Every structure is written in structure tokens, then in C-alpha cells.
Amino acid sequence: MGPAARDAVPALTRLITIDDNRYVDQTAETLGKIGPDAQMAVPTLRSIAGDTNQRPYTRIVVSVALWRIDRDT
């Protein structure tokens, strides 16, 4: 996917806030595949990763996405 998908990042960042784990998991994976060009999604992803009300699997998927976007996160 990579940098060619960077135009989708704003829409994906909005989509990830839908309260449905299927959307969150898939969207986080997609953002992670976009990589550093998905930087604008990092604050939203950090919020989800720190939300103890999220399923553990979702928090792991989001954490992996954060790592793929910004390895210093």
C-alpha cells in the first residue's frame, strides 16, 4: 500500500473512530500499511491503544499500526 494511499488517511482517521471493533481493527491495519504517511492518525491511534475499554486484540492491532507508522511511538 504505502505512500500512494496517503490521500486516504483523513477518511481512515475518521472511520477508525466508529465504535465497532471490526472497523477499528481493519482501519488500523490499513493505516499501518500506509506507514509514515499516516502520521496524522497517530493521536487517534494512541487514544485507542490507551483505552482499556477496547478489546486486547484491538489494542494490539492499533499498537502494531503505531509502530509501523512511527517506530519511535
Sine and cosine of phi, psi and omega as CSV:
sin_phi,cos_phi,sin_psi,cos_psi,sin_omega,cos_omega
0.00,0.00,-0.96,0.27,0.13,-0.99
0.90,0.45,-0.41,-0.91,-0.12,-0.99
-0.86,0.51,-0.44,0.90,-0.02,-1.00
-0.88,0.47,-0.36,0.93,-0.03,-1.00
-1.00,-0.09,0.14,0.99,-0.09,-1.00
-0.86,0.51,-0.47,0.88,0.01,-1.00
-0.91,0.41,-0.34,0.94,0.00,-1.00
-0.99,0.10,-0.19,0.98,-0.11,-0.99
-0.86,0.52,-0.71,0.71,0.01,-1.00
-0.86,0.50,-0.68,0.74,0.01,-1.00
-0.92,0.39,-0.65,0.76,0.02,-1.00
-0.91,0.41,-0.59,0.81,0.03,-1.00
-0.91,0.42,-0.60,0.80,0.08,-1.00
-0.94,0.34,-0.66,0.75,-0.03,-1.00
-0.89,0.46,-0.58,0.81,-0.07,-1.00
-0.93,0.37,-0.26,0.97,0.01,-1.00
-1.00,0.09,-0.09,1.00,0.07,-1.00
-0.92,0.40,0.71,-0.70,-0.09,-1.00
-0.99,0.14,0.92,0.39,0.03,-1.00
-0.52,-0.86,0.90,-0.43,-0.11,-0.99
-0.84,0.55,-0.53,0.84,0.01,-1.00
-0.88,0.48,-0.67,0.74,0.04,-1.00
-0.93,0.38,-0.69,0.72,-0.05,-1.00
-0.89,0.46,-0.75,0.66,-0.03,-1.00
-0.87,0.49,-0.77,0.63,-0.05,-1.00
-0.92,0.39,-0.65,0.76,-0.02,-1.00
-0.93,0.37,-0.66,0.75,0.04,-1.00
-0.88,0.48,-0.68,0.73,0.04,-1.00
-0.86,0.51,-0.69,0.72,0.00,-1.00
-0.90,0.44,-0.71,0.71,0.03,-1.00
-0.87,0.48,-0.63,0.77,0.04,-1.00
-0.89,0.46,-0.60,0.80,0.02,-1.00
-0.94,0.35,-0.48,0.88,0.07,-1.00
-0.93,0.37,-0.57,0.82,0.08,-1.00
0.99,0.13,-0.53,-0.85,-0.09,-1.00
-0.83,0.56,-0.40,0.92,0.03,-1.00
-0.95,0.32,-0.13,0.99,0.04,-1.00
-0.99,-0.12,0.35,0.94,-0.07,-1.00
-0.79,0.61,-0.58,0.81,-0.04,-1.00
-0.90,0.43,-0.29,0.96,0.01,-1.00
-1.00,0.08,-0.17,0.99,-0.09,-1.00
-0.83,0.55,-0.73,0.68,0.00,-1.00
-0.86,0.51,-0.65,0.76,0.01,-1.00
-0.92,0.39,-0.69,0.73,0.02,-1.00
-0.90,0.44,-0.65,0.76,0.03,-1.00
-0.88,0.48,-0.65,0.76,0.02,-1.00
-0.88,0.47,-0.68,0.73,0.01,-1.00
-0.93,0.38,-0.68,0.74,-0.01,-1.00
-0.88,0.48,-0.53,0.85,-0.01,-1.00
-1.00,0.00,-0.02,1.00,-0.05,-1.00
-1.00,0.09,0.96,-0.28,-0.05,-1.00
-0.94,0.34,-0.14,0.99,0.08,-1.00
-0.99,0.13,-0.21,0.98,0.05,-1.00
-0.97,0.22,0.46,-0.89,0.08,-1.00
-0.88,0.48,0.54,-0.84,0.05,-1.00
-0.83,0.56,-0.67,0.75,0.01,-1.00
-0.86,0.51,-0.69,0.72,0.01,-1.00
-0.88,0.47,-0.69,0.73,0.00,-1.00
-0.90,0.45,-0.57,0.82,0.05,-1.00
-0.94,0.35,-0.72,0.69,0.02,-1.00
-0.86,0.52,-0.69,0.73,0.00,-1.00
-0.92,0.40,-0.64,0.76,0.02,-1.00
-0.90,0.44,-0.63,0.77,0.05,-1.00
-0.91,0.42,-0.66,0.75,0.04,-1.00
-0.87,0.49,-0.69,0.72,0.04,-1.00
-0.86,0.51,-0.68,0.74,0.00,-1.00
-0.90,0.44,-0.63,0.77,-0.01,-1.00
-0.94,0.34,-0.51,0.86,0.01,-1.00
-0.98,0.18,-0.71,0.71,-0.08,-1.00
-0.58,-0.81,0.99,-0.15,-0.10,-0.99
-0.91,0.41,-0.14,0.99,0.06,-1.00
-1.00,-0.01,-0.06,1.00,-0.04,-1.00
-0.96,0.28,0.00,0.00,0.00,0.00
